[in-house]
Amino acid sequence: MNPKEFDLSSFDFLGVDSSYWGLEDVVTELREARKRWRAQQRRRDSGMREFPSRKDLKDISEAFCAVLFPMRLGPPDLQHETEDYYVGHTLNAALRRLYQQIRLELAYQSRREGGSPNADRDAAALVKTFAAGLPSLRILLDLDVEAAFRGDPAARSVDEILLSYPGVQAIIHHRLAHSLFNLGAPLVARIVAEISHSATGIDIHPGAQIG
């Protein structure tokens, strides 16, 4: 189309009716595409979301990073005297959200593979075990950060390592993902690992054992 025939700079997009975009046809065709895919995959439409959310797991992962290192990866206005309150409040919210994501995975596994039908109970037990392992995971991460500091003569402090090195960020996410993988949530673990991969460029399978 000749630009002189239709000047986008003067076009009022905010005033455009949805019919201009042909939304009804687009929505219909997208619905048909979904139906074809589900039929090919032999999926039944349960009417509910069946899989964990990548967006939610990104937020959850960031919350766990902040819980593990609150004065470095937490909010900039955090004070030492409110550190425990922040950790408790953030951890409670993150664990509740993680429970929802793992429950989706376990329910899907049950429908597809005939596993345990009690996804609510199993997800709650898994998340409780995961939470209990966080202190040990923090100690292990301290060793990771110290090793990275000793291995890089250009680093001036462990804080610099923790705040700016993508390798350390990848390791933190891997430790979280590896724990979830071992506890029986491989899909959630893989999503957490791929979120880290996208952010750091470092790909570590959640099943990998790192000493």
C-alpha positions as CSV (number, residue, x, y, z in Angstrom):
1,M,0.0,0.0,0.0
2,N,1.2,3.5,-0.9
3,P,2.0,5.4,2.4
4,K,0.2,8.4,0.9
5,E,-3.0,6.4,0.7
6,F,-3.0,5.6,4.5
7,D,-1.1,7.7,6.9
8,L,-0.6,5.7,10.1
9,S,0.7,8.7,12.0
10,S,-2.8,10.3,11.9
11,F,-4.7,7.1,12.5
12,D,-6.6,7.0,15.9
13,F,-5.9,3.4,17.1
14,L,-7.6,4.0,20.4
15,G,-10.9,4.8,18.6
16,V,-10.8,1.8,16.3
17,D,-13.6,-0.7,16.7
18,S,-12.6,-4.3,17.1
19,S,-14.2,-5.1,13.8
20,Y,-11.4,-3.2,12.0
21,W,-8.9,-5.9,13.0
22,G,-11.2,-8.7,11.9
23,L,-11.0,-10.1,15.5
24,E,-14.1,-12.3,15.2
25,D,-12.5,-14.3,12.3
26,V,-9.1,-14.4,14.0
27,V,-10.6,-15.7,17.3
28,T,-12.6,-18.3,15.4
29,E,-9.6,-19.5,13.4
30,L,-7.4,-19.7,16.6
31,R,-10.1,-21.7,18.3
32,E,-10.2,-24.1,15.4
33,A,-6.3,-24.4,15.4
34,R,-6.5,-25.3,19.1
35,K,-9.2,-27.9,18.5
36,R,-7.1,-29.5,15.7
37,W,-4.0,-29.6,18.0
38,R,-5.9,-31.1,20.9
39,A,-7.4,-33.7,18.6
40,Q,-4.0,-34.6,17.2
41,Q,-2.6,-35.0,20.7
42,R,-5.7,-36.8,21.9
43,R,-6.3,-34.2,24.5
44,R,-9.6,-33.8,26.2
45,D,-10.7,-30.3,27.1
46,S,-11.0,-30.2,30.8
47,G,-12.1,-26.6,30.8
48,M,-9.3,-25.7,33.2
49,R,-5.6,-24.8,32.9
50,E,-3.7,-28.1,32.9
51,F,0.0,-27.0,32.9
52,P,2.3,-24.9,35.1
53,S,2.7,-21.3,34.1
54,R,6.1,-20.1,32.9
55,K,5.3,-16.5,34.0
56,D,4.3,-17.6,37.5
57,L,7.4,-19.8,37.9
58,K,9.6,-16.9,36.8
59,D,8.2,-14.8,39.6
60,I,8.4,-17.7,42.1
61,S,12.0,-18.4,41.2
62,E,12.9,-14.7,41.7
63,A,11.2,-14.8,45.1
64,F,13.2,-17.8,46.2
65,C,16.4,-16.1,45.1
66,A,15.5,-13.2,47.3
67,V,14.6,-15.4,50.2
68,L,18.0,-17.1,50.0
69,F,19.9,-13.9,49.7
70,P,17.6,-11.2,51.0
71,M,20.1,-8.4,51.5
72,R,21.6,-8.9,48.1
73,L,18.8,-10.1,45.9
74,G,15.8,-8.8,47.9
75,P,14.2,-5.4,47.7
76,P,16.6,-2.4,47.8
77,D,15.0,-0.8,50.9
78,L,15.2,-4.0,53.0
79,Q,16.8,-3.5,56.5
80,H,18.4,-6.0,58.7
81,E,15.8,-5.6,61.4
82,T,13.0,-6.6,59.0
83,E,14.9,-9.3,57.2
84,D,13.2,-12.2,59.0
85,Y,9.8,-10.8,58.4
86,Y,10.5,-10.3,54.8
87,V,11.9,-13.8,54.4
88,G,8.9,-15.3,56.1
89,H,6.3,-13.3,54.3
90,T,7.9,-13.8,50.8
91,L,8.6,-17.5,51.4
92,N,5.0,-18.2,52.5
93,A,3.6,-16.5,49.3
94,A,6.2,-18.2,47.1
95,L,5.5,-21.7,48.5
96,R,1.8,-21.2,48.1
97,R,2.3,-20.3,44.4
98,L,4.7,-23.1,43.9
99,Y,2.2,-25.6,45.4
100,Q,-0.4,-24.5,42.8
101,Q,2.1,-25.0,39.9
102,I,3.2,-28.4,41.2
103,R,-0.4,-29.5,41.8
104,L,-1.1,-28.8,38.1
105,E,1.9,-30.9,37.0
106,L,1.0,-33.8,39.3
107,A,-2.7,-33.8,38.3
108,Y,-1.6,-33.8,34.6
109,Q,0.7,-36.7,35.3
110,S,-2.0,-38.6,37.0
111,R,-4.5,-38.2,34.1
112,R,-1.9,-39.1,31.5
113,E,0.1,-41.9,33.3
114,G,-2.4,-43.2,35.9
115,G,-0.3,-42.1,38.9
116,S,-1.5,-41.1,42.3
117,P,-4.9,-39.3,42.0
118,N,-4.3,-37.1,45.1
119,A,-2.4,-34.3,43.5
120,D,-3.4,-31.8,46.3
121,R,-1.9,-34.0,49.0
122,D,1.2,-35.0,47.0
123,A,1.9,-31.4,46.0
124,A,1.6,-30.1,49.5
125,A,4.0,-32.8,50.8
126,L,6.5,-32.1,48.0
127,V,6.5,-28.4,48.6
128,K,6.9,-28.9,52.4
129,T,10.0,-31.1,51.8
130,F,11.3,-28.5,49.3
131,A,10.9,-25.7,51.9
132,A,12.7,-27.8,54.6
133,G,15.7,-28.2,52.3
134,L,16.2,-24.4,51.7
135,P,18.6,-23.8,54.6
136,S,20.9,-26.6,53.4
137,L,20.6,-25.3,49.8
138,R,21.7,-21.8,51.1
139,I,24.8,-23.3,52.7
140,L,25.6,-25.1,49.5
141,L,25.2,-21.9,47.5
142,D,27.5,-20.1,49.9
143,L,30.2,-22.6,48.9
144,D,29.3,-22.1,45.2
145,V,29.8,-18.3,45.6
146,E,33.0,-18.7,47.5
147,A,34.4,-21.1,44.8
148,A,33.5,-18.7,42.1
149,F,35.2,-15.9,44.0
150,R,38.4,-17.9,44.5
151,G,38.4,-19.0,40.9
152,D,38.3,-15.5,39.4
153,P,41.3,-13.2,40.3
154,A,39.4,-10.2,38.7
155,A,36.6,-10.5,41.3
156,R,36.9,-8.0,44.1
157,S,34.3,-9.4,46.5
158,V,31.8,-12.3,47.0
159,D,29.0,-9.6,46.7
160,E,30.2,-8.8,43.2
161,I,30.1,-12.5,42.3
162,L,26.5,-12.8,43.6
163,L,25.1,-9.7,42.1
164,S,26.7,-9.7,38.7
165,Y,27.9,-13.1,37.6
166,P,25.5,-14.9,35.3
167,G,27.2,-18.2,36.2
168,V,26.2,-17.8,39.8
169,Q,22.7,-16.9,38.9
170,A,22.5,-20.0,36.8
171,I,23.8,-22.1,39.7
172,I,21.2,-20.7,42.1
173,H,18.4,-21.5,39.7
174,H,19.9,-24.9,39.1
175,R,20.0,-25.8,42.8
176,L,16.3,-24.9,43.1
177,A,15.4,-26.8,39.9
178,H,17.5,-29.8,40.9
179,S,15.8,-30.0,44.2
180,L,12.3,-29.9,42.5
181,F,13.5,-32.5,39.9
182,N,14.6,-34.9,42.6
183,L,11.4,-34.5,44.6
184,G,9.2,-35.5,41.6
185,A,8.3,-32.3,39.8
186,P,10.4,-32.6,36.6
187,L,8.3,-30.3,34.4
188,V,8.3,-27.4,36.9
189,A,12.0,-28.0,37.4
190,R,12.7,-27.9,33.6
191,I,10.7,-24.7,33.3
192,V,12.8,-23.1,36.1
193,A,15.9,-24.3,34.4
194,E,14.9,-22.8,31.0
195,I,13.9,-19.5,32.6
196,S,17.5,-19.3,33.9
197,H,18.9,-20.4,30.5
198,S,17.0,-17.6,28.8
199,A,18.3,-15.0,31.3
200,T,21.9,-16.2,31.5
201,G,22.6,-18.1,28.3
202,I,23.8,-21.1,30.5
203,D,21.9,-24.3,30.0
204,I,22.0,-26.8,32.9
205,H,19.6,-29.7,32.9
206,P,17.8,-29.9,36.3
207,G,18.7,-33.5,36.6
208,A,22.4,-32.8,36.4
209,Q,24.4,-33.3,39.6
210,I,26.9,-30.5,40.3
211,G,29.4,-31.0,43.1
